[in-house]
Amino acid sequence: MSRIQEKNRTLILDAALQEFSKFGYSGATVERIAAEAGMSKSNLLYYFSSKEAIYTAALAHILDVWLAPLKTLDPEGDPAQELSEYIRQKIEISASFPEASRLFANEVMQGAPQILPILETDLKRLVSEKAKVIESWIDAGKINEISAVHLIFAIWATTQHYADFSVQVRALTGKDLSDEDFKLETERAVTQQILASIGLSMPEESPEDA
Protein backbone atom coordinates (compact mmCIF):
# COMPACT_ATOMS: atom_id res chain seq x y z
CA MET A 1 0.00 0.00 0.00
CA SER A 2 1.41 3.40 -1.01
CA ARG A 3 1.80 6.32 1.38
CA ILE A 4 -1.16 8.10 -0.24
CA GLN A 5 -3.32 4.99 0.09
CA GLU A 6 -2.37 4.65 3.76
CA LYS A 7 -3.22 8.32 4.31
CA ASN A 8 -6.61 7.97 2.62
CA ARG A 9 -7.40 4.82 4.56
CA THR A 10 -6.62 6.65 7.81
CA LEU A 11 -8.82 9.59 6.77
CA ILE A 12 -11.69 7.20 6.08
CA LEU A 13 -11.34 5.38 9.40
CA ASP A 14 -11.13 8.66 11.34
CA ALA A 15 -14.25 9.94 9.57
CA ALA A 16 -16.01 6.61 10.13
CA LEU A 17 -15.28 6.77 13.84
CA GLN A 18 -17.00 10.14 14.10
CA GLU A 19 -19.95 9.03 11.97
CA PHE A 20 -20.60 5.69 13.69
CA SER A 21 -20.14 7.09 17.19
CA LYS A 22 -22.65 9.86 16.44
CA PHE A 23 -25.29 7.99 14.43
CA GLY A 24 -24.68 4.31 15.18
CA TYR A 25 -24.31 1.68 12.49
CA SER A 26 -27.88 1.95 11.21
CA GLY A 27 -27.92 5.74 11.02
CA ALA A 28 -24.46 6.19 9.52
CA THR A 29 -24.09 6.74 5.78
CA VAL A 30 -21.20 6.13 3.41
CA GLU A 31 -21.91 9.52 1.81
CA ARG A 32 -21.30 11.42 5.06
CA ILE A 33 -18.19 9.38 5.83
CA ALA A 34 -16.81 10.20 2.38
CA ALA A 35 -17.62 13.89 2.79
CA GLU A 36 -15.95 14.00 6.21
CA ALA A 37 -12.90 12.23 4.76
CA GLY A 38 -12.75 14.79 1.94
CA MET A 39 -13.26 12.39 -0.95
CA SER A 40 -15.97 11.12 -3.25
CA LYS A 41 -18.11 8.11 -2.39
CA SER A 42 -16.66 6.19 -5.35
CA ASN A 43 -13.13 6.90 -4.13
CA LEU A 44 -14.02 5.69 -0.63
CA LEU A 45 -15.50 2.49 -2.05
CA TYR A 46 -12.16 1.80 -3.72
CA TYR A 47 -10.76 1.24 -0.21
CA PHE A 48 -13.80 -0.33 1.46
CA SER A 49 -16.49 -2.16 -0.47
CA SER A 50 -19.38 -1.41 1.91
CA LYS A 51 -20.49 0.35 5.07
CA GLU A 52 -20.11 -2.94 6.93
CA ALA A 53 -16.50 -3.25 5.77
CA ILE A 54 -15.76 0.29 7.00
CA TYR A 55 -17.42 -0.41 10.35
CA THR A 56 -15.54 -3.67 10.89
CA ALA A 57 -12.22 -2.03 9.98
CA ALA A 58 -12.91 0.88 12.34
CA LEU A 59 -13.65 -1.48 15.24
CA ALA A 60 -10.55 -3.55 14.51
CA HIS A 61 -8.47 -0.37 14.51
CA ILE A 62 -9.95 0.69 17.86
CA LEU A 63 -9.09 -2.70 19.32
CA ASP A 64 -5.50 -2.44 18.06
CA VAL A 65 -5.08 0.95 19.76
CA TRP A 66 -6.58 -0.27 23.03
CA LEU A 67 -4.58 -3.47 23.22
CA ALA A 68 -1.19 -1.96 22.42
CA PRO A 69 -0.52 -0.96 26.08
CA LEU A 70 -1.51 -4.40 27.39
CA LYS A 71 0.96 -6.05 25.03
CA THR A 72 3.83 -4.18 26.72
CA LEU A 73 3.17 -5.63 30.21
CA ASP A 74 6.58 -7.09 31.11
CA PRO A 75 6.84 -10.12 33.43
CA GLU A 76 10.38 -9.05 34.37
CA GLY A 77 9.31 -5.54 35.31
CA ASP A 78 8.30 -4.16 38.70
CA PRO A 79 4.53 -4.80 39.10
CA ALA A 80 3.79 -1.33 40.49
CA GLN A 81 5.65 0.34 37.63
CA GLU A 82 4.19 -1.94 34.97
CA LEU A 83 0.58 -1.56 36.13
CA SER A 84 0.93 2.19 36.74
CA GLU A 85 2.18 2.70 33.20
CA TYR A 86 -0.58 0.49 31.80
CA ILE A 87 -3.23 2.51 33.64
CA ARG A 88 -1.62 5.78 32.52
CA GLN A 89 -1.77 4.70 28.89
CA LYS A 90 -5.38 3.51 29.23
CA ILE A 91 -6.42 6.87 30.72
CA GLU A 92 -4.58 8.65 27.90
CA ILE A 93 -6.43 6.59 25.30
CA SER A 94 -9.77 7.36 26.97
CA ALA A 95 -8.86 11.05 26.88
CA SER A 96 -7.71 11.01 23.26
CA PHE A 97 -10.34 8.68 21.75
CA PRO A 98 -13.57 8.93 23.78
CA GLU A 99 -15.74 8.38 20.69
CA ALA A 100 -13.86 5.17 19.94
CA SER A 101 -14.48 3.86 23.44
CA ARG A 102 -18.21 4.58 23.24
CA LEU A 103 -18.50 3.03 19.78
CA PHE A 104 -16.77 -0.15 20.94
CA ALA A 105 -18.90 -0.34 24.09
CA ASN A 106 -22.06 -0.01 22.00
CA GLU A 107 -20.92 -2.80 19.67
CA VAL A 108 -20.26 -5.14 22.61
CA MET A 109 -23.58 -4.32 24.29
CA GLN A 110 -25.33 -5.36 21.08
CA GLY A 111 -23.64 -8.75 21.21
CA ALA A 112 -20.51 -7.83 19.22
CA PRO A 113 -22.01 -8.95 15.87
CA GLN A 114 -19.06 -7.62 13.85
CA ILE A 115 -16.09 -8.41 16.09
CA LEU A 116 -17.06 -11.47 18.13
CA PRO A 117 -14.57 -13.67 16.21
CA ILE A 118 -11.76 -11.26 17.19
CA LEU A 119 -12.86 -11.25 20.83
CA GLU A 120 -12.95 -15.04 20.91
CA THR A 121 -9.52 -15.47 19.31
CA ASP A 122 -6.97 -12.64 19.29
CA LEU A 123 -8.26 -10.84 22.39
CA LYS A 124 -8.76 -14.06 24.34
CA ARG A 125 -5.19 -15.17 23.58
CA LEU A 126 -3.71 -11.83 24.62
CA VAL A 127 -5.66 -11.66 27.89
CA SER A 128 -4.65 -15.25 28.69
CA GLU A 129 -1.01 -14.41 28.00
CA LYS A 130 -1.01 -11.28 30.18
CA ALA A 131 -3.00 -12.98 32.94
CA LYS A 132 -0.05 -15.37 33.19
CA VAL A 133 2.24 -12.36 33.71
CA ILE A 134 0.12 -11.24 36.66
CA GLU A 135 -0.03 -14.80 38.00
CA SER A 136 3.77 -14.97 37.86
CA TRP A 137 3.90 -11.90 40.11
CA ILE A 138 1.48 -13.60 42.51
CA ASP A 139 3.57 -16.79 42.55
CA ALA A 140 6.69 -14.73 43.28
CA GLY A 141 4.96 -13.01 46.21
CA LYS A 142 5.19 -9.61 44.55
CA ILE A 143 1.45 -8.88 44.69
CA ASN A 144 -1.51 -10.17 46.69
CA GLU A 145 -3.40 -13.16 45.36
CA ILE A 146 -6.19 -12.09 43.02
CA SER A 147 -7.93 -13.28 39.87
CA ALA A 148 -5.64 -12.00 37.12
CA VAL A 149 -8.41 -11.83 34.53
CA HIS A 150 -10.69 -9.89 36.86
CA LEU A 151 -7.85 -7.46 37.63
CA ILE A 152 -7.55 -6.76 33.89
CA PHE A 153 -11.33 -6.32 33.69
CA ALA A 154 -11.23 -3.88 36.62
CA ILE A 155 -8.58 -1.77 34.91
CA TRP A 156 -10.61 -1.71 31.70
CA ALA A 157 -13.81 -0.77 33.55
CA THR A 158 -12.31 2.05 35.60
CA THR A 159 -10.23 3.65 32.86
CA GLN A 160 -12.84 3.42 30.10
CA HIS A 161 -15.58 4.73 32.40
CA TYR A 162 -14.23 8.25 31.91
CA ALA A 163 -14.80 7.97 28.15
CA ASP A 164 -18.00 5.90 28.03
CA PHE A 165 -19.71 7.97 30.75
CA SER A 166 -18.01 11.30 30.14
CA VAL A 167 -21.34 13.15 30.22
CA GLN A 168 -22.04 11.77 33.70
CA VAL A 169 -18.49 12.49 34.87
CA ARG A 170 -18.80 16.08 33.62
CA ALA A 171 -22.25 16.52 35.21
CA LEU A 172 -20.97 15.38 38.61
CA THR A 173 -17.53 17.01 38.65
CA GLY A 174 -17.76 19.81 36.10
CA LYS A 175 -14.71 18.32 34.39
CA ASP A 176 -13.65 15.56 32.03
CA LEU A 177 -10.40 14.13 30.69
CA SER A 178 -9.93 17.07 28.33
CA ASP A 179 -8.91 18.99 31.48
CA GLU A 180 -5.23 18.13 32.00
CA ASP A 181 -5.34 18.57 35.79
CA PHE A 182 -8.43 16.36 36.06
CA LYS A 183 -6.82 13.75 33.83
CA LEU A 184 -3.76 13.60 36.11
CA GLU A 185 -6.01 13.46 39.18
CA THR A 186 -7.97 10.60 37.60
CA GLU A 187 -4.82 8.72 36.68
CA ARG A 188 -3.47 8.98 40.21
CA ALA A 189 -6.76 8.02 41.88
CA VAL A 190 -7.37 4.99 39.66
CA THR A 191 -3.76 3.85 40.00
CA GLN A 192 -3.83 4.14 43.80
CA GLN A 193 -7.06 2.14 44.01
CA ILE A 194 -5.89 -0.64 41.69
CA LEU A 195 -2.46 -0.97 43.30
CA ALA A 196 -3.89 -0.90 46.84
CA SER A 197 -6.23 -3.77 45.93
CA ILE A 198 -3.20 -5.99 45.31
CA GLY A 199 -1.04 -4.76 48.18
CA LEU A 200 1.12 -2.27 46.29
CA SER A 201 1.96 1.38 46.85
CA MET A 202 2.38 4.05 44.22
CA PRO A 203 5.82 3.88 42.59
CA GLU A 204 8.15 6.75 43.31
CA GLU A 205 8.11 9.49 40.71
CA SER A 206 11.22 10.02 38.64
CA PRO A 207 12.70 13.55 38.62
CA GLU A 208 11.30 14.00 35.09
CA ASP A 209 7.76 13.19 36.29
CA ALA A 210 7.87 15.26 39.46
Beta strands, then each sheet from edge to edge (+ up, - down):
end
